[in-house]
Amino acid sequence: MLILCGLYASAGAPPDMLIRHETPDDGPAIAAVVERAFTDHPHGSGTEAAIVRALRAADALVVSLVAEVEGQVRGYVAASAVQVAGQSTSWHGLGPVAVEPAVQGQGIGSWLIAECLAQLRRKASSGCVVLGEPGYYGRFGFKAASGLVYPGPPSEFFMALPFKSCVPQGVVAYHEAFAGEA
C-alpha cells in the first residue's frame, strides 16, 4: 500500500513525500539514514542500523516503512513483535524510527509513525510499546503503563499504546536483534 502524503500537505507533511513498504533495494539507503539519524543522538547506541539488518535477516520486521522525499529515502520506521512475561503476544515494539538530520522537524517521523501504527492495527496487533521521549511519543497516545515494564532505562521513557482494552502485565522483551540495547 502506498501513501501519497502530498494529499495531506495541509497537515504539515512535505508535499512530495511518499510512504511505502521497504523493498529489497532499500537496505543500504535505510542503513545510511538510520546511521546519520543516530550519530550524536543523546540516546543512540550506534547499533541501530545493525538492529534493522538483524531484524530483516531474521524476517522479524512486522512493519518496515520508508519515507521518500524527491525520490530519496529520508526516513524509516520499523515494528517487530515483543514478548511480555516471557510469552509471545500480539504486541509489537516500535523502532527504530529515523529521519535524515537535514529534514528533521518537517513531520516525516510523525507520518511514518502514524502509518506504522495504522498498519499494526490492520494486522490485528493488540498494542505497541516504545522506548523514547514521552513528549514526542505521547502525541500518538503512548503512555507509561503500570505493570508493563522494560528493565534499564527510567520507566517514564517506556510507554505503551493499547489497541484493545487489555494491557498485558510483565517484563517486555524485544527481539534478540536488540541485544545490548538499553
C-alpha positions as CSV (number, residue, x, y, z in Angstrom):
1,M,0.0,0.0,0.0
2,L,1.5,3.3,-1.0
3,I,0.5,6.5,0.8
4,L,0.9,9.7,-1.1
5,C,1.3,12.1,1.8
6,G,1.1,15.1,-0.5
7,L,-2.6,14.6,-0.1
8,Y,-2.1,15.7,3.5
9,A,0.0,18.8,2.8
10,S,-2.3,21.0,4.9
11,A,-1.4,18.9,7.9
12,G,2.3,19.8,7.5
13,A,3.6,16.8,5.5
14,P,6.1,17.6,2.7
15,P,4.1,17.8,-0.5
16,D,6.3,15.4,-2.3
17,M,6.6,12.7,0.4
18,L,5.8,9.1,-0.3
19,I,5.5,6.5,2.5
20,R,5.9,2.9,1.2
21,H,7.0,-0.5,2.3
22,E,10.7,-1.2,2.3
23,T,11.9,-3.0,-0.9
24,P,15.0,-5.3,-1.1
25,D,16.9,-2.5,-2.8
26,D,16.3,-0.1,0.1
27,G,18.7,-1.7,2.6
28,P,21.8,0.5,2.0
29,A,19.7,3.7,2.0
30,I,17.9,2.7,5.2
31,A,21.2,1.9,6.9
32,A,22.6,5.2,5.9
33,V,19.6,7.2,7.1
34,V,19.5,5.3,10.4
35,E,23.2,5.8,11.0
36,R,23.1,9.5,10.3
37,A,19.9,10.0,12.4
38,F,21.5,8.4,15.4
39,T,25.0,9.8,15.1
40,D,25.5,12.1,18.1
41,H,21.9,11.4,19.3
42,P,21.9,11.5,23.1
43,H,20.1,8.2,23.4
44,G,21.6,6.5,20.4
45,S,23.8,3.4,20.8
46,G,25.4,3.3,17.3
47,T,23.9,-0.1,16.8
48,E,20.5,0.9,15.3
49,A,21.4,0.2,11.7
50,A,22.7,-3.3,12.8
51,I,19.4,-3.9,14.6
52,V,17.5,-3.2,11.5
53,R,19.7,-5.5,9.5
54,A,19.4,-8.3,12.1
55,L,15.6,-7.9,12.2
56,R,15.4,-8.0,8.4
57,A,17.7,-11.1,8.3
58,A,15.5,-12.9,10.9
59,D,12.4,-12.0,9.0
60,A,11.2,-10.2,12.2
61,L,10.1,-6.9,10.7
62,V,6.3,-6.9,11.0
63,V,6.2,-3.4,9.5
64,S,9.1,-1.7,7.7
65,L,8.4,1.6,6.0
66,V,10.4,4.3,4.3
67,A,9.6,7.9,3.6
68,E,10.8,9.1,0.2
69,V,11.2,12.8,-0.5
70,E,12.2,13.8,-4.0
71,G,12.9,10.1,-4.8
72,Q,15.4,9.7,-1.9
73,V,14.9,7.7,1.3
74,R,14.7,10.3,4.0
75,G,13.1,8.4,6.9
76,Y,12.5,4.9,8.2
77,V,10.3,3.1,10.8
78,A,10.1,-0.5,11.9
79,A,7.9,-2.6,14.2
80,S,8.6,-6.1,15.4
81,A,7.0,-8.5,17.8
82,V,7.7,-8.3,21.5
83,Q,7.3,-10.8,24.3
84,V,5.6,-10.0,27.6
85,A,6.4,-12.0,30.7
86,G,8.3,-14.5,28.5
87,Q,5.3,-15.2,26.3
88,S,4.6,-14.4,22.7
89,T,1.9,-11.8,22.4
90,S,0.2,-9.8,19.7
91,W,2.0,-6.7,21.0
92,H,4.8,-5.0,19.0
93,G,7.7,-2.7,19.6
94,L,8.1,0.5,17.6
95,G,11.6,1.3,16.4
96,P,14.0,2.2,15.3
97,V,12.4,5.4,13.9
98,A,14.9,7.5,12.0
99,V,14.8,10.7,9.9
100,E,17.6,12.2,7.9
101,P,19.0,15.0,10.1
102,A,18.7,17.6,7.3
103,V,15.0,17.1,7.0
104,Q,14.1,16.5,10.7
105,G,11.3,18.7,12.1
106,Q,9.3,18.5,8.9
107,G,6.8,15.9,10.0
108,I,8.4,12.9,8.3
109,G,8.8,10.9,11.5
110,S,5.3,11.7,12.6
111,W,3.8,10.5,9.3
112,L,5.9,7.3,9.4
113,I,4.9,6.5,13.0
114,A,1.2,7.2,12.2
115,E,1.2,4.9,9.2
116,C,3.2,2.2,11.1
117,L,0.6,2.2,13.9
118,A,-2.2,2.1,11.4
119,Q,-0.7,-0.9,9.8
120,L,-0.2,-2.6,13.1
121,R,-3.9,-2.1,13.8
122,R,-4.8,-3.5,10.5
123,K,-2.7,-6.6,11.3
124,A,-4.8,-7.1,14.5
125,S,-2.0,-6.1,16.8
126,S,-3.2,-5.7,20.4
127,G,-0.9,-2.8,21.1
128,C,2.6,-1.2,20.7
129,V,5.4,-0.3,23.0
130,V,8.1,2.3,22.5
131,L,11.2,3.4,24.3
132,G,11.6,7.1,23.7
133,E,10.9,10.7,24.7
134,P,7.5,10.9,26.4
135,G,6.9,14.4,25.0
136,Y,7.2,13.2,21.4
137,Y,5.6,9.7,21.6
138,G,2.8,11.0,23.8
139,R,1.4,12.8,20.8
140,F,0.5,9.4,19.3
141,G,-1.2,8.2,22.5
142,F,1.7,6.3,24.1
143,K,1.7,6.4,27.9
144,A,3.6,4.7,30.7
145,A,1.6,1.6,31.6
146,S,1.7,0.3,35.2
147,G,2.7,-3.3,35.3
148,L,4.3,-3.3,31.8
149,V,8.0,-2.8,32.3
150,Y,11.2,-2.7,30.4
151,P,14.3,-3.0,32.6
152,G,17.1,-0.5,32.4
153,P,16.0,3.0,31.3
154,P,13.9,5.2,33.5
155,S,10.3,4.0,33.5
156,E,8.8,7.2,32.1
157,F,10.7,6.5,28.8
158,F,9.0,3.2,28.2
159,M,5.4,3.6,27.0
160,A,2.5,1.6,25.7
161,L,-0.3,2.2,23.3
162,P,-3.0,-0.4,23.6
163,F,-5.2,-1.0,20.5
164,K,-7.5,-3.2,22.6
165,S,-8.7,-2.8,26.2
166,C,-6.3,-5.3,27.8
167,V,-2.8,-4.3,28.6
168,P,-0.6,-7.3,29.5
169,Q,1.5,-7.2,32.7
170,G,5.1,-8.2,32.9
171,V,8.6,-7.5,31.6
172,V,8.8,-6.7,27.9
173,A,11.5,-8.3,25.8
174,Y,12.3,-7.1,22.3
175,H,13.6,-9.3,19.6
176,E,17.1,-10.7,20.2
177,A,18.4,-8.2,17.5
178,F,18.1,-5.6,20.2
179,A,20.5,-7.4,22.5
180,G,22.8,-4.9,24.1
181,E,20.3,-2.1,23.8
182,A,19.2,-0.3,27.0
